Amino acid sequence: MSDTTPKAHTEGQAIVEFVMVLGIFVTLIFGLVGVGQILLANYAVNQAARAAAHQAAIAGGQSDPAEDAAELVLNAGVGTHISRATVVVQCEPESGGTICRRYDPITVQVVYQDRLWVPFPVEQFTIEAEATRASERDQQ
C-alpha cells in the first residue's frame, strides 16, 4: 500500500510544529536569563549590605566608609553597578543622644533597581537588603 499524503503537506506540518516549539523554547530561555540576573543581583546586594554594615560599625556609624564598601561590592558583581543603588546608613542611639556610641545598632539598607537584560513582561526589578551591626566605637 502506498502513502497518499503529499510530501509538501508533511514538510509544512514540520515547519508549523517547529515554530510552535521555538516560541516556547525562546520564552523559556529568556525567563531563565531573567531569573539568573535577578539571583546574581540579589546575591550582590545582600553582600553589599553586609559589607557596608561592617564598615559602618568599624567607623562608628559614619556613612562614607559604608557607601565605599557597598560600591566596591556592587561594582564587582555580575551586571550590578552602584549607580543603580541607594545606600542608607542609620544609627539608632540607645542612650537617646544624637551621635552614635559604641554598641549602638547601625542599620544599612541597600535598595537596588535595574532593568532586565531580556525583553519580558516585567521590565524592572527592585531588590532590598538590610544588615545591622553594633557600632565598635563612638562616632567622631
N, CA, C and O atoms as CSV, one atom per row, in Angstrom:
chain,resi,resn,atom,element,x,y,z
A,1,MET,N,N,0.829,-1.155,0.000
A,1,MET,CA,C,0.000,0.000,0.000
A,1,MET,C,C,0.886,1.236,0.000
A,1,MET,O,O,1.899,1.274,0.699
A,2,SER,N,N,0.522,2.221,-0.759
A,2,SER,CA,C,1.347,3.406,-0.895
A,2,SER,C,C,0.815,4.531,-0.019
A,2,SER,O,O,-0.370,4.582,0.309
A,3,ASP,N,N,1.710,5.420,0.347
A,3,ASP,CA,C,1.350,6.580,1.174
A,3,ASP,C,C,0.737,7.639,0.266
A,3,ASP,O,O,1.335,8.028,-0.737
A,4,THR,N,N,-0.460,8.102,0.623
A,4,THR,CA,C,-1.160,9.070,-0.224
A,4,THR,C,C,-0.979,10.504,0.267
A,4,THR,O,O,-1.502,11.422,-0.365
A,5,THR,N,N,-0.263,10.735,1.361
A,5,THR,CA,C,-0.051,12.075,1.877
A,5,THR,C,C,0.983,12.784,1.009
A,5,THR,O,O,2.079,12.265,0.800
A,6,PRO,N,N,0.641,13.966,0.505
A,6,PRO,CA,C,1.619,14.687,-0.319
A,6,PRO,C,C,2.840,15.096,0.505
A,6,PRO,O,O,2.724,15.401,1.692
A,7,LYS,N,N,3.993,15.098,-0.127
A,7,LYS,CA,C,5.236,15.444,0.557
A,7,LYS,C,C,5.223,16.902,1.036
A,7,LYS,O,O,5.727,17.179,2.124
A,8,ALA,N,N,4.674,17.826,0.276
A,8,ALA,CA,C,4.617,19.232,0.658
A,8,ALA,C,C,3.798,19.426,1.932
A,8,ALA,O,O,4.112,20.304,2.735
A,9,HIS,N,N,2.764,18.628,2.126
A,9,HIS,CA,C,1.922,18.737,3.320
A,9,HIS,C,C,2.708,18.358,4.581
A,9,HIS,O,O,2.569,19.029,5.604
A,10,THR,N,N,3.510,17.328,4.535
A,10,THR,CA,C,4.282,16.914,5.716
A,10,THR,C,C,5.407,17.894,6.010
A,10,THR,O,O,5.734,18.115,7.176
A,11,GLU,N,N,6.007,18.487,4.984
A,11,GLU,CA,C,7.049,19.482,5.222
A,11,GLU,C,C,6.460,20.736,5.855
A,11,GLU,O,O,7.076,21.317,6.748
A,12,GLY,N,N,5.309,21.155,5.422
A,12,GLY,CA,C,4.644,22.311,6.016
A,12,GLY,C,C,4.264,22.056,7.459
A,12,GLY,O,O,4.345,22.955,8.295
A,13,GLN,N,N,3.849,20.832,7.756
A,13,GLN,CA,C,3.488,20.486,9.133
A,13,GLN,C,C,4.719,20.551,10.034
A,13,GLN,O,O,4.612,20.998,11.176
A,14,ALA,N,N,5.853,20.128,9.564
A,14,ALA,CA,C,7.085,20.169,10.351
A,14,ALA,C,C,7.489,21.614,10.662
A,14,ALA,O,O,7.967,21.908,11.758
A,15,ILE,N,N,7.296,22.506,9.699
A,15,ILE,CA,C,7.635,23.910,9.930
A,15,ILE,C,C,6.719,24.517,10.981
A,15,ILE,O,O,7.183,25.250,11.854
A,16,VAL,N,N,5.435,24.225,10.912
A,16,VAL,CA,C,4.486,24.750,11.896
A,16,VAL,C,C,4.821,24.221,13.287
A,16,VAL,O,O,4.802,24.987,14.251
A,17,GLU,N,N,5.119,22.960,13.411
A,17,GLU,CA,C,5.485,22.386,14.715
A,17,GLU,C,C,6.774,23.005,15.243
A,17,GLU,O,O,6.894,23.262,16.440
A,18,PHE,N,N,7.733,23.244,14.358
A,18,PHE,CA,C,9.000,23.852,14.763
A,18,PHE,C,C,8.767,25.263,15.299
A,18,PHE,O,O,9.340,25.632,16.325
A,19,VAL,N,N,7.935,26.058,14.622
A,19,VAL,CA,C,7.655,27.420,15.058
A,19,VAL,C,C,6.953,27.415,16.415
A,19,VAL,O,O,7.243,28.261,17.260
A,20,MET,N,N,6.039,26.479,16.633
A,20,MET,CA,C,5.349,26.400,17.931
A,20,MET,C,C,6.333,26.075,19.054
A,20,MET,O,O,6.277,26.682,20.123
A,21,VAL,N,N,7.213,25.140,18.821
A,21,VAL,CA,C,8.188,24.746,19.829
A,21,VAL,C,C,9.231,25.842,20.019
A,21,VAL,O,O,9.691,26.063,21.139
A,22,LEU,N,N,9.610,26.531,18.946
A,22,LEU,CA,C,10.604,27.593,19.031
A,22,LEU,C,C,10.119,28.735,19.927
A,22,LEU,O,O,10.899,29.270,20.715
A,23,GLY,N,N,8.855,29.111,19.817
A,23,GLY,CA,C,8.305,30.166,20.669
A,23,GLY,C,C,8.376,29.805,22.136
A,23,GLY,O,O,8.751,30.637,22.963
A,24,ILE,N,N,8.024,28.588,22.467
A,24,ILE,CA,C,8.095,28.129,23.866
A,24,ILE,C,C,9.554,28.084,24.328
A,24,ILE,O,O,9.860,28.479,25.453
A,25,PHE,N,N,10.435,27.615,23.482
A,25,PHE,CA,C,11.849,27.496,23.835
A,25,PHE,C,C,12.484,28.868,24.080
A,25,PHE,O,O,13.220,29.046,25.051
A,26,VAL,N,N,12.202,29.834,23.207
A,26,VAL,CA,C,12.761,31.182,23.364
A,26,VAL,C,C,12.228,31.833,24.643
A,26,VAL,O,O,12.981,32.479,25.371
A,27,THR,N,N,10.932,31.663,24.916
A,27,THR,CA,C,10.361,32.208,26.148
A,27,THR,C,C,11.022,31.584,27.370
A,27,THR,O,O,11.299,32.283,28.345
A,28,LEU,N,N,11.274,30.306,27.332
A,28,LEU,CA,C,11.939,29.618,28.436
A,28,LEU,C,C,13.362,30.138,28.633
A,28,LEU,O,O,13.782,30.373,29.766
A,29,ILE,N,N,14.094,30.316,27.562
A,29,ILE,CA,C,15.469,30.824,27.654
A,29,ILE,C,C,15.483,32.240,28.212
A,29,ILE,O,O,16.289,32.546,29.091
A,30,PHE,N,N,14.597,33.117,27.714
A,30,PHE,CA,C,14.522,34.484,28.227
A,30,PHE,C,C,14.169,34.489,29.708
A,30,PHE,O,O,14.733,35.267,30.477
A,31,GLY,N,N,13.256,33.641,30.109
A,31,GLY,CA,C,12.878,33.549,31.522
A,31,GLY,C,C,14.040,33.109,32.388
A,31,GLY,O,O,14.240,33.647,33.476
A,32,LEU,N,N,14.807,32.139,31.921
A,32,LEU,CA,C,15.968,31.667,32.691
A,32,LEU,C,C,17.036,32.748,32.809
A,32,LEU,O,O,17.648,32.900,33.866
A,33,VAL,N,N,17.265,33.495,31.740
A,33,VAL,CA,C,18.248,34.584,31.797
A,33,VAL,C,C,17.787,35.656,32.778
A,33,VAL,O,O,18.591,36.170,33.556
A,34,GLY,N,N,16.493,35.998,32.747
A,34,GLY,CA,C,15.953,37.000,33.671
A,34,GLY,C,C,16.054,36.567,35.117
A,34,GLY,O,O,16.446,37.357,35.976
A,35,VAL,N,N,15.705,35.316,35.397
A,35,VAL,CA,C,15.809,34.803,36.768
A,35,VAL,C,C,17.266,34.759,37.208
A,35,VAL,O,O,17.576,35.070,38.358
A,36,GLY,N,N,18.153,34.379,36.314
A,36,GLY,CA,C,19.581,34.360,36.649
A,36,GLY,C,C,20.104,35.744,36.989
A,36,GLY,O,O,20.886,35.901,37.926
A,37,GLN,N,N,19.677,36.749,36.232
A,37,GLN,CA,C,20.096,38.114,36.515
A,37,GLN,C,C,19.596,38.567,37.882
A,37,GLN,O,O,20.338,39.193,38.639
A,38,ILE,N,N,18.351,38.256,38.197
A,38,ILE,CA,C,17.792,38.646,39.495
A,38,ILE,C,C,18.520,37.939,40.635
A,38,ILE,O,O,18.784,38.553,41.668
A,39,LEU,N,N,18.843,36.673,40.465
A,39,LEU,CA,C,19.569,35.941,41.512
A,39,LEU,C,C,20.979,36.503,41.717
A,39,LEU,O,O,21.432,36.644,42.853
A,40,LEU,N,N,21.670,36.823,40.627
A,40,LEU,CA,C,23.007,37.419,40.747
A,40,LEU,C,C,22.948,38.776,41.443
A,40,LEU,O,O,23.775,39.071,42.306
A,41,ALA,N,N,21.975,39.595,41.069
A,41,ALA,CA,C,21.827,40.905,41.692
A,41,ALA,C,C,21.452,40.774,43.159
A,41,ALA,O,O,21.939,41.538,43.991
A,42,ASN,N,N,20.590,39.814,43.488
A,42,ASN,CA,C,20.196,39.592,44.877
A,42,ASN,C,C,21.411,39.232,45.739
A,42,ASN,O,O,21.563,39.743,46.849
A,43,TYR,N,N,22.253,38.370,45.234
A,43,TYR,CA,C,23.453,37.990,45.975
A,43,TYR,C,C,24.369,39.198,46.183
A,43,TYR,O,O,24.863,39.418,47.289
A,44,ALA,N,N,24.597,39.980,45.124
A,44,ALA,CA,C,25.484,41.134,45.224
A,44,ALA,C,C,24.930,42.192,46.181
A,44,ALA,O,O,25.689,42.792,46.941
A,45,VAL,N,N,23.627,42.424,46.151
A,45,VAL,CA,C,23.019,43.436,47.023
A,45,VAL,C,C,23.099,42.997,48.485
A,45,VAL,O,O,23.387,43.817,49.357
A,46,ASN,N,N,22.851,41.731,48.761
A,46,ASN,CA,C,22.978,41.229,50.133
A,46,ASN,C,C,24.410,41.331,50.637
A,46,ASN,O,O,24.640,41.714,51.784
A,47,GLN,N,N,25.364,40.994,49.793
A,47,GLN,CA,C,26.770,41.115,50.178
A,47,GLN,C,C,27.148,42.577,50.397
A,47,GLN,O,O,27.910,42.888,51.313
A,48,ALA,N,N,26.624,43.475,49.567
A,48,ALA,CA,C,26.920,44.904,49.715
A,48,ALA,C,C,26.379,45.432,51.037
A,48,ALA,O,O,27.042,46.221,51.710
A,49,ALA,N,N,25.179,45.002,51.411
A,49,ALA,CA,C,24.600,45.451,52.687
A,49,ALA,C,C,25.433,44.956,53.864
A,49,ALA,O,O,25.664,45.700,54.817
A,50,ARG,N,N,25.883,43.713,53.803
A,50,ARG,CA,C,26.701,43.166,54.894
A,50,ARG,C,C,28.044,43.878,54.996
A,50,ARG,O,O,28.486,44.230,56.090
A,51,ALA,N,N,28.693,44.087,53.851
A,51,ALA,CA,C,29.992,44.767,53.856
A,51,ALA,C,C,29.855,46.215,54.326
A,51,ALA,O,O,30.698,46.713,55.072
A,52,ALA,N,N,28.797,46.883,53.888
A,52,ALA,CA,C,28.584,48.273,54.297
A,52,ALA,C,C,28.295,48.363,55.792
A,52,ALA,O,O,28.788,49.275,56.456
A,53,ALA,N,N,27.506,47.435,56.335
A,53,ALA,CA,C,27.220,47.437,57.775
A,53,ALA,C,C,28.499,47.184,58.567
A,53,ALA,O,O,28.708,47.797,59.614
A,54,HIS,N,N,29.338,46.309,58.090
A,54,HIS,CA,C,30.601,46.022,58.768
A,54,HIS,C,C,31.485,47.266,58.801
A,54,HIS,O,O,32.035,47.613,59.846
A,55,GLN,N,N,31.620,47.936,57.660
A,55,GLN,CA,C,32.454,49.133,57.608
A,55,GLN,C,C,31.861,50.280,58.425
A,55,GLN,O,O,32.598,51.046,59.047
A,56,ALA,N,N,30.537,50.401,58.425
A,56,ALA,CA,C,29.895,51.443,59.235
A,56,ALA,C,C,30.102,51.176,60.717
A,56,ALA,O,O,30.278,52.114,61.494
A,57,ALA,N,N,30.084,49.914,61.119
A,57,ALA,CA,C,30.306,49.573,62.524
A,57,ALA,C,C,31.741,49.900,62.938
A,57,ALA,O,O,31.973,50.411,64.033
A,58,ILE,N,N,32.688,49.609,62.072
A,58,ILE,CA,C,34.082,49.908,62.381
A,58,ILE,C,C,34.299,51.422,62.462
A,58,ILE,O,O,35.070,51.896,63.296
A,59,ALA,N,N,33.617,52.181,61.590
A,59,ALA,CA,C,33.790,53.634,61.535
A,59,ALA,C,C,32.915,54.361,62.541
A,59,ALA,O,O,32.920,55.591,62.572
A,60,GLY,N,N,32.175,53.647,63.353
A,60,GLY,CA,C,31.359,54.299,64.371
A,60,GLY,C,C,30.106,54.960,63.829
A,60,GLY,O,O,29.640,55.950,64.392
A,61,GLY,N,N,29.555,54.434,62.755
A,61,GLY,CA,C,28.305,54.956,62.221
A,61,GLY,C,C,28.454,55.944,61.087
A,61,GLY,O,O,27.459,56.482,60.603
A,62,GLN,N,N,29.671,56.194,60.656
A,62,GLN,CA,C,29.862,57.118,59.542
A,62,GLN,C,C,29.430,56.451,58.241
A,62,GLN,O,O,29.650,55.256,58.047
A,63,SER,N,N,28.821,57.223,57.358
A,63,SER,CA,C,28.251,56.634,56.147
A,63,SER,C,C,29.243,56.514,54.988
A,63,SER,O,O,29.049,55.670,54.113
A,64,ASP,N,N,30.291,57.329,54.956
A,64,ASP,CA,C,31.221,57.285,53.821
A,64,ASP,C,C,31.911,55.928,53.653
A,64,ASP,O,O,31.925,55.402,52.540
A,65,PRO,N,N,32.485,55.338,54.711
A,65,PRO,CA,C,33.097,54.020,54.532
A,65,PRO,C,C,32.082,52.951,54.129
A,65,PRO,O,O,32.405,52.040,53.367
A,66,ALA,N,N,30.862,53.064,54.638
A,66,ALA,CA,C,29.825,52.093,54.288
A,66,ALA,C,C,29.459,52.208,52.817
A,66,ALA,O,O,29.320,51.193,52.135
A,67,GLU,N,N,29.303,53.419,52.324
A,67,GLU,CA,C,28.973,53.614,50.910
A,67,GLU,C,C,30.107,53.149,50.007
A,67,GLU,O,O,29.863,52.589,48.938
A,68,ASP,N,N,31.362,53.384,50.437
A,68,ASP,CA,C,32.512,52.910,49.662
A,68,ASP,C,C,32.534,51.387,49.584
A,68,ASP,O,O,32.822,50.823,48.529
A,69,ALA,N,N,32.233,50.722,50.693
A,69,ALA,CA,C,32.213,49.256,50.708
A,69,ALA,C,C,31.102,48.719,49.814
A,69,ALA,O,O,31.311,47.766,49.063
A,70,ALA,N,N,29.925,49.326,49.892
A,70,ALA,CA,C,28.818,48.895,49.034
A,70,ALA,C,C,29.168,49.106,47.563
A,70,ALA,O,O,28.835,48.280,46.714
A,71,GLU,N,N,29.839,50.217,47.269
A,71,GLU,CA,C,30.240,50.492,45.890
A,71,GLU,C,C,31.198,49.429,45.366
A,71,GLU,O,O,31.047,48.946,44.244
A,72,LEU,N,N,32.184,49.068,46.183
A,72,LEU,CA,C,33.146,48.041,45.753
A,72,LEU,C,C,32.453,46.719,45.457
A,72,LEU,O,O,32.742,46.078,44.447
A,73,VAL,N,N,31.540,46.307,46.330
A,73,VAL,CA,C,30.869,45.020,46.144
A,73,VAL,C,C,29.950,45.058,44.930
A,73,VAL,O,O,29.967,44.131,44.120
A,74,LEU,N,N,29.152,46.105,44.787
A,74,LEU,CA,C,28.212,46.164,43.669
A,74,LEU,C,C,28.925,46.304,42.324
A,74,LEU,O,O,28.490,45.722,41.330
A,75,ASN,N,N,30.012,47.069,42.287
A,75,ASN,CA,C,30.746,47.206,41.031
A,75,ASN,C,C,31.488,45.925,40.652
A,75,ASN,O,O,31.800,45.715,39.480
A,76,ALA,N,N,31.770,45.071,41.628
A,76,ALA,CA,C,32.426,43.795,41.340
A,76,ALA,C,C,31.435,42.702,40.963
A,76,ALA,O,O,31.836,41.655,40.457
A,77,GLY,N,N,30.148,42.931,41.202
A,77,GLY,CA,C,29.129,41.935,40.881
A,77,GLY,C,C,28.891,41.827,39.386
A,77,GLY,O,O,29.241,42.725,38.621
A,78,VAL,N,N,28.294,40.722,38.982
A,78,VAL,CA,C,27.995,40.489,37.579
A,78,VAL,C,C,26.758,41.295,37.194
A,78,VAL,O,O,25.643,40.974,37.604
A,79,GLY,N,N,26.968,42.333,36.409
A,79,GLY,CA,C,25.850,43.131,35.915
A,79,GLY,C,C,25.297,44.142,36.897
A,79,GLY,O,O,24.286,44.778,36.598
A,80,THR,N,N,25.911,44.320,38.055
A,80,THR,CA,C,25.427,45.303,39.017
A,80,THR,C,C,26.357,46.504,39.042
A,80,THR,O,O,27.547,46.387,38.751
A,81,HIS,N,N,25.805,47.663,39.391
A,81,HIS,CA,C,26.599,48.881,39.473
A,81,HIS,C,C,26.005,49.781,40.547
A,81,HIS,O,O,24.790,49.814,40.740
A,82,ILE,N,N,26.860,50.501,41.235
A,82,ILE,CA,C,26.433,51.355,42.350
A,82,ILE,C,C,25.498,52.470,41.882
A,82,ILE,O,O,24.714,52.981,42.682
A,83,SER,N,N,25.561,52.855,40.620
A,83,SER,CA,C,24.700,53.942,40.132
A,83,SER,C,C,23.216,53.579,40.176
A,83,SER,O,O,22.362,54.465,40.134
A,84,ARG,N,N,22.906,52.302,40.259
A,84,ARG,CA,C,21.514,51.862,40.323
A,84,ARG,C,C,21.083,51.501,41.745
A,84,ARG,O,O,20.044,50.872,41.946
A,85,ALA,N,N,21.890,51.904,42.727
A,85,ALA,CA,C,21.601,51.543,44.120
A,85,ALA,C,C,21.543,52.774,45.002
A,85,ALA,O,O,22.138,53.810,44.707
A,86,THR,N,N,20.811,52.627,46.089
A,86,THR,CA,C,20.748,53.650,47.128
A,86,THR,C,C,21.195,53.000,48.433
A,86,THR,O,O,20.677,51.951,48.816
A,87,VAL,N,N,22.151,53.618,49.114
A,87,VAL,CA,C,22.671,53.094,50.382
A,87,VAL,C,C,22.314,54.083,51.489
A,87,VAL,O,O,22.668,55.261,51.424
A,88,VAL,N,N,21.612,53.590,52.502
A,88,VAL,CA,C,21.210,54.430,53.638
A,88,VAL,C,C,21.800,53.820,54.908
A,88,VAL,O,O,21.587,52.642,55.195
A,89,VAL,N,N,22.548,54.632,55.670
A,89,VAL,CA,C,23.152,54.201,56.930
A,89,VAL,C,C,22.453,54.937,58.061
A,89,VAL,O,O,22.378,56.166,58.064
A,90,GLN,N,N,21.941,54.174,59.021
A,90,GLN,CA,C,21.263,54.773,60.164
A,90,GLN,C,C,21.813,54.187,61.449
A,90,GLN,O,O,21.992,52.976,61.580
A,91,CYS,N,N,22.075,55.076,62.391
A,91,CYS,CA,C,22.468,54.657,63.727
A,91,CYS,C,C,21.369,55.086,64.675
A,91,CYS,O,O,20.969,56.250,64.683
A,92,GLU,N,N,20.878,54.151,65.475
A,92,GLU,CA,C,19.824,54.454,66.444
A,92,GLU,C,C,20.431,54.477,67.842
A,92,GLU,O,O,20.523,53.437,68.495
A,93,PRO,N,N,20.844,55.655,68.305
A,93,PRO,CA,C,21.450,55.737,69.639
A,93,PRO,C,C,20.466,55.275,70.715
A,93,PRO,O,O,19.346,55.778,70.805
A,94,GLU,N,N,20.898,54.320,71.519
A,94,GLU,CA,C,20.035,53.786,72.580
A,94,GLU,C,C,20.008,54.698,73.797
A,94,GLU,O,O,19.090,54.633,74.615
A,95,SER,N,N,21.011,55.539,73.907
A,95,SER,CA,C,21.071,56.432,75.068
A,95,SER,C,C,20.201,57.670,74.884
A,95,SER,O,O,20.119,58.507,75.783
A,96,GLY,N,N,19.552,57.794,73.732
A,96,GLY,CA,C,18.703,58.955,73.478
A,96,GLY,C,C,19.462,60.137,72.927
A,96,GLY,O,O,18.864,61.189,72.697
A,97,GLY,N,N,20.745,60.008,72.708
A,97,GLY,CA,C,21.542,61.111,72.187
A,97,GLY,C,C,21.399,61.241,70.678
A,97,GLY,O,O,20.581,60.574,70.044
A,98,THR,N,N,22.215,62.113,70.133
A,98,THR,CA,C,22.155,62.349,68.696
A,98,THR,C,C,23.315,61.727,67.943
A,98,THR,O,O,23.256,61.608,66.719
A,99,ILE,N,N,24.374,61.324,68.647
A,99,ILE,CA,C,25.503,60.696,67.964
A,99,ILE,C,C,25.549,59.227,68.326
A,99,ILE,O,O,25.015,58.797,69.348
A,100,CYS,N,N,26.189,58.481,67.475
A,100,CYS,CA,C,26.281,57.039,67.634
A,100,CYS,C,C,27.399,56.692,68.621
A,100,CYS,O,O,28.536,57.140,68.472
A,101,ARG,N,N,27.064,55.903,69.610
A,101,ARG,CA,C,28.038,55.464,70.617
A,101,ARG,C,C,28.369,53.996,70.389
A,101,ARG,O,O,27.709,53.301,69.616
A,102,ARG,N,N,29.396,53.549,71.075
A,102,ARG,CA,C,29.804,52.151,70.986
A,102,ARG,C,C,28.648,51.247,71.405
A,102,ARG,O,O,27.960,51.524,72.387
A,103,TYR,N,N,28.442,50.173,70.659
A,103,TYR,CA,C,27.407,49.153,70.844
A,103,TYR,C,C,26.011,49.589,70.398
A,103,TYR,O,O,25.071,48.802,70.504
A,104,ASP,N,N,25.847,50.807,69.909
A,104,ASP,CA,C,24.561,51.204,69.335
A,104,ASP,C,C,24.361,50.464,68.009
A,104,ASP,O,O,25.325,50.262,67.270
A,105,PRO,N,N,23.144,50.064,67.700
A,105,PRO,CA,C,22.910,49.350,66.427
A,105,PRO,C,C,22.994,50.286,65.224
A,105,PRO,O,O,22.429,51.380,65.217
A,106,ILE,N,N,23.712,49.824,64.221
A,106,ILE,CA,C,23.835,50.549,62.958
A,106,ILE,C,C,23.173,49.682,61.883
A,106,ILE,O,O,23.530,48.519,61.698
A,107,THR,N,N,22.215,50.263,61.191
A,107,THR,CA,C,21.495,49.541,60.150
A,107,THR,C,C,21.824,50.144,58.794
A,107,THR,O,O,21.773,51.361,58.612
A,108,VAL,N,N,22.160,49.287,57.854
A,108,VAL,CA,C,22.439,49.713,56.484
A,108,VAL,C,C,21.392,49.072,55.578
A,108,VAL,O,O,21.169,47.863,55.618
A,109,GLN,N,N,20.761,49.904,54.769
A,109,GLN,CA,C,19.773,49.411,53.815
A,109,GLN,C,C,20.265,49.745,52.408
A,109,GLN,O,O,20.634,50.883,52.116
A,110,VAL,N,N,20.263,48.735,51.549
A,110,VAL,CA,C,20.643,48.911,50.149
A,110,VAL,C,C,19.422,48.587,49.298
A,110,VAL,O,O,18.863,47.493,49.387
A,111,VAL,N,N,19.016,49.542,48.478
A,111,VAL,CA,C,17.902,49.349,47.552
A,111,VAL,C,C,18.476,49.420,46.141
A,111,VAL,O,O,19.102,50.409,45.760
A,112,TYR,N,N,18.255,48.358,45.376
A,112,TYR,CA,C,18.824,48.246,44.030
A,112,TYR,C,C,17.704,48.106,43.009
A,112,TYR,O,O,16.839,47.241,43.147
A,113,GLN,N,N,17.716,48.951,41.986
A,113,GLN,CA,C,16.730,48.882,40.907
A,113,GLN,C,C,17.456,48.746,39.581
A,113,GLN,O,O,18.431,49.449,39.317
A,114,ASP,N,N,16.974,47.841,38.758
A,114,ASP,CA,C,17.616,47.614,37.460
A,114,ASP,C,C,16.576,47.132,36.460
A,114,ASP,O,O,15.455,46.778,36.826
A,115,ARG,N,N,16.962,47.126,35.209
A,115,ARG,CA,C,16.119,46.598,34.143
A,115,ARG,C,C,16.619,45.213,33.764
A,115,ARG,O,O,17.810,44.921,33.878
A,116,LEU,N,N,15.717,44.372,33.319
A,116,LEU,CA,C,16.107,43.033,32.870
A,116,LEU,C,C,16.902,43.123,31.575
A,116,LEU,O,O,16.690,44.029,30.770
A,117,TRP,N,N,17.808,42.190,31.381
A,117,TRP,CA,C,18.617,42.150,30.170
A,117,TRP,C,C,17.816,41.691,28.959
A,117,TRP,O,O,18.171,42.004,27.823
A,118,VAL,N,N,16.751,40.959,29.195
A,118,VAL,CA,C,15.967,40.370,28.112
A,118,VAL,C,C,14.572,40.979,28.084
A,118,VAL,O,O,14.063,41.414,29.117
A,119,PRO,N,N,13.952,41.012,26.908
A,119,PRO,CA,C,12.582,41.529,26.861
A,119,PRO,C,C,11.627,40.551,27.535
A,119,PRO,O,O,11.569,39.372,27.184
A,120,PHE,N,N,10.897,41.053,28.489
A,120,PHE,CA,C,9.976,40.220,29.259
A,120,PHE,C,C,8.849,41.134,29.733
A,120,PHE,O,O,9.052,42.347,29.795
A,121,PRO,N,N,7.679,40.611,30.068
A,121,PRO,CA,C,6.592,41.495,30.517
A,121,PRO,C,C,6.969,42.376,31.705
A,121,PRO,O,O,6.515,43.517,31.795
A,122,VAL,N,N,7.786,41.866,32.607
A,122,VAL,CA,C,8.273,42.665,33.730
A,122,VAL,C,C,9.601,43.268,33.293
A,122,VAL,O,O,10.569,42.540,33.071
A,123,GLU,N,N,9.655,44.600,33.167
A,123,GLU,CA,C,10.866,45.230,32.665
A,123,GLU,C,C,11.861,45.580,33.754
A,123,GLU,O,O,13.069,45.533,33.524
A,124,GLN,N,N,11.370,45.935,34.954
A,124,GLN,CA,C,12.248,46.354,36.033
A,124,GLN,C,C,12.064,45.454,37.247
A,124,GLN,O,O,11.021,44.828,37.434
A,125,PHE,N,N,13.107,45.411,38.061
A,125,PHE,CA,C,13.013,44.708,39.333
A,125,PHE,C,C,13.716,45.524,40.401
A,125,PHE,O,O,14.620,46.306,40.107
A,126,THR,N,N,13.292,45.337,41.643
A,126,THR,CA,C,13.876,46.035,42.792
A,126,THR,C,C,14.254,45.003,43.842
A,126,THR,O,O,13.484,44.093,44.148
A,127,ILE,N,N,15.438,45.160,44.380
A,127,ILE,CA,C,15.922,44.270,45.441
A,127,ILE,C,C,16.322,45.137,46.626
A,127,ILE,O,O,17.026,46.135,46.471
A,128,GLU,N,N,15.872,44.751,47.791
A,128,GLU,CA,C,16.224,45.460,49.019
A,128,GLU,C,C,16.929,44.493,49.963
A,128,GLU,O,O,16.524,43.341,50.117
A,129,ALA,N,N,17.987,44.985,50.587
A,129,ALA,CA,C,18.704,44.196,51.585
A,129,ALA,C,C,19.041,45.100,52.761
A,129,ALA,O,O,19.289,46.295,52.601
A,130,GLU,N,N,19.042,44.503,53.940
A,130,GLU,CA,C,19.310,45.267,55.160
A,130,GLU,C,C,20.209,44.431,56.065
A,130,GLU,O,O,20.041,43.218,56.193
A,131,ALA,N,N,21.157,45.108,56.680
A,131,ALA,CA,C,22.062,44.447,57.626
A,131,ALA,C,C,22.265,45.361,58.818
A,131,ALA,O,O,22.328,46.581,58.671
A,132,THR,N,N,22.369,44.763,60.006
A,132,THR,CA,C,22.555,45.520,61.243
A,132,THR,C,C,23.777,45.005,61.975
A,132,THR,O,O,23.974,43.797,62.108
A,133,ARG,N,N,24.590,45.922,62.444
A,133,ARG,CA,C,25.767,45.588,63.251
A,133,ARG,C,C,25.844,46.546,64.422
A,133,ARG,O,O,25.272,47.634,64.372
A,134,ALA,N,N,26.535,46.160,65.460
A,134,ALA,CA,C,26.767,47.026,66.606
A,134,ALA,C,C,27.988,47.893,66.343
A,134,ALA,O,O,29.014,47.412,65.861
A,135,SER,N,N,27.867,49.161,66.662
A,135,SER,CA,C,28.984,50.081,66.467
A,135,SER,C,C,30.166,49.637,67.338
A,135,SER,O,O,29.989,49.247,68.493
A,136,GLU,N,N,31.341,49.701,66.778
A,136,GLU,CA,C,32.529,49.263,67.508
A,136,GLU,C,C,33.273,50.404,68.179
A,136,GLU,O,O,34.233,50.178,68.916
A,137,ARG,N,N,32.828,51.637,67.923
A,137,ARG,CA,C,33.440,52.792,68.592
A,137,ARG,C,C,32.473,53.962,68.546
A,137,ARG,O,O,31.473,53.934,67.829
A,138,ASP,N,N,32.784,54.981,69.315
A,138,ASP,CA,C,31.971,56.190,69.320
A,138,ASP,C,C,32.179,56.957,68.026
A,138,ASP,O,O,33.266,56.960,67.448
A,139,GLN,N,N,31.108,57.606,67.586
A,139,GLN,CA,C,31.202,58.410,66.386
A,139,GLN,C,C,31.982,59.675,66.676
A,139,GLN,O,O,31.824,60.279,67.737
A,140,GLN,N,N,32.814,60.075,65.748
A,140,GLN,CA,C,33.644,61.270,65.954
A,140,GLN,C,C,33.148,62.414,65.128
A,140,GLN,O,O,33.723,63.501,65.172
